[in-house]
């Protein structure tokens, strides 16, 4: 799954427009570090031109079904 992501240090940096499709997601530090690592590492398999889209970082995450685990 292709993921477009940005790191926001503070929630006040998020857009206030209710029509936006952006979501604030908070994680425990260990999970956050694992996701950041996976996204950063996955960018290495993408061509240089595909690693950024405007102001967004681009990464890949594997899809999974919670019922399959």
C-alpha positions as CSV (number, residue, x, y, z in Angstrom):
1,X,0.0,0.0,0.0
2,X,1.5,3.4,-1.0
3,X,1.4,5.8,2.0
4,X,1.9,9.6,1.7
5,X,3.0,10.9,5.1
6,X,4.4,13.9,7.0
7,X,5.6,14.1,10.5
8,X,3.9,16.8,12.5
9,X,5.5,17.8,15.8
10,X,2.4,19.6,17.1
11,X,-1.3,19.2,16.5
12,X,-1.7,22.9,15.9
13,X,0.2,22.4,12.6
14,X,-2.6,20.3,11.2
15,X,-5.1,22.1,8.8
16,X,-8.3,23.4,10.5
17,X,-10.4,22.8,7.4
18,X,-13.0,20.1,8.2
19,X,-13.3,19.2,4.5
20,X,-9.7,18.0,4.4
21,X,-8.9,14.2,4.1
22,X,-6.0,14.4,6.5
23,X,-6.1,12.6,9.8
24,X,-4.1,12.9,13.0
25,X,-2.9,9.5,14.2
26,X,-1.0,9.1,17.4
27,X,1.0,5.9,18.2
28,X,2.9,4.6,21.2
29,X,6.6,5.4,20.7
30,X,7.7,1.8,19.9
31,X,5.0,1.5,17.2
32,X,5.7,5.0,15.9
33,X,9.5,4.2,15.6
34,X,8.7,0.9,13.8
35,X,6.3,2.6,11.3
36,X,8.8,5.4,10.6
37,X,11.6,2.9,10.0
38,X,9.4,0.8,7.7
39,X,8.3,3.8,5.7
40,X,11.8,5.2,5.4
41,X,13.3,1.9,4.5
42,X,10.6,1.2,1.9
43,X,11.3,4.4,0.1
44,X,14.7,2.9,-0.9
45,X,12.9,0.5,-3.3
46,X,11.2,3.5,-5.0
47,X,12.8,5.5,-7.8
48,X,14.2,8.8,-6.5
49,X,11.5,10.7,-8.4
50,X,8.7,8.7,-6.6
51,X,10.0,9.2,-3.0
52,X,8.3,12.6,-2.6
53,X,5.0,14.0,-3.8
54,X,4.8,17.8,-3.3
55,X,5.4,18.2,0.5
56,X,4.7,14.5,1.2
57,X,7.1,11.7,1.8
58,X,6.1,8.4,0.1
59,X,6.6,5.0,1.5
60,X,5.2,1.5,1.2
61,X,3.5,-0.6,3.9
62,X,2.2,-4.2,3.6
63,X,-1.5,-4.6,3.9
64,X,-2.8,-7.2,6.3
65,X,-6.2,-8.4,7.5
66,X,-6.5,-8.4,11.3
67,X,-8.5,-11.6,11.1
68,X,-5.5,-13.4,9.4
69,X,-3.1,-12.8,12.3
